[in-house]
Amino acid sequence: MDKVSVSTCIRFGWETFKKRRSIFVEALLLATAIATIFHLAIPRPHQAAPAAAVLMVIRGLIFAAVDVLFSMGLVTFLLRAHDDVQSAKISDLWNPEPFWRYLGGEILSSVIIFFGFVLLIVPGIIAAVGLGFFPYLIIDRDMGPIDALKESWHISKGNKWQLFLLALATLGLNFVGFILLVVGLLVTMPVTMLAVTHAYRTLAGRTDGNRH
């Protein structure tokens, strides 16, 4: 198992982004636009309680489903772009098949991280870092949610500090992109997402695009 290098991951993200700038910008804009339009298309209910409460729950469930589909599509696209940037397609953003497994992973990881923060902030951060690769494992290796969480924890062993630093670096870069009239996010977000994807490939022992 290799070690994660923050600078190497960021550099990989930047070099890969430069090879096909347009498709990364298009993919980000399309995914964001669809999610935003979908959210705006479902108005907040104004009925009196308890009808309003029921509708709010339904609305929240729909939003959660859209967010899961949004996340799955991005992870699928990023994995394809990482392994062979020339083969990446906008259609990679649509990959609904592992929906329930992905949702299960989201729920389980959120519960674990929540209790980690309740106990102490540091365990919550460690849990968030150690479990962060479960989306990639579900999409990439067709794992179930529990196995994906276990494997994420396993492959991040010995690299959690570097992964935490990578998370800080991605936050910093995206903050810079935000203050640059927000347009900078069209560059920093693809670069940082590719950087995280490269960290996954590095720790999963598959940086050359060949499956185990």
MOCOR-V490590 format. One line per field, one symbol per residue. phi: phi as a letter, one per 40 degrees, with the letter a starting at -180 (. if undefined). psi: psi as a letter, one per 20 degrees, with the letter a starting at -180 (. if undefined). burial: I if it has 16 or more other ideal C-beta (glycine too) atoms within 10 Angstrom, else O. A space follows every 10 residues. Layout:
phi = ???
psi = ???
burial = ???
//
This chain:
phi = .cccbdcccc ccdcccdcca dccccccccc cccccccccc cbcccbcccc dccccccccc cccccccccc cccccccccc cccaccccbd cccbacdcdc cccdcccccc cccdccccca ccdccccccc cccdcccccc bfcccccccc ccccccdgbc cccccccccc cccccccccc fgdcccbccc cccccccccc dcccgacbgc cc
psi = prqppghggg gggghgghhm gghggggggg gggggggggh inqpqjrqqi hhgghhgggh hggggghghg ggggggghgg hghnhhipqh iiiomigkgh gggggggghg gghghghggq gghggggggh jijhghhggh jkqrgghggg hghghipijh ghhghggggh ggghgghgil khhhhighgg ghhhghhhgg hghikmijjp q.
burial = OOOIIIOOII OIIIOIIOOI OOIIOOIIOO IOOIIOOIOO OOOOOOOOOO OOOOIOOOIO OOOOOIOIII IIIIIIIIII IIIOIOOIOO OIIOIOOIOO IIIIIIOIIO OIIOOIOOOO OOOIIIIIII IIIIIIIIII OOIOIOIIIO IIIOIIOOII OIIIOIIOII OOIIOOIOOO OOOIIIIIII IIIIIIIIII IIIIOIOOOO OO
//
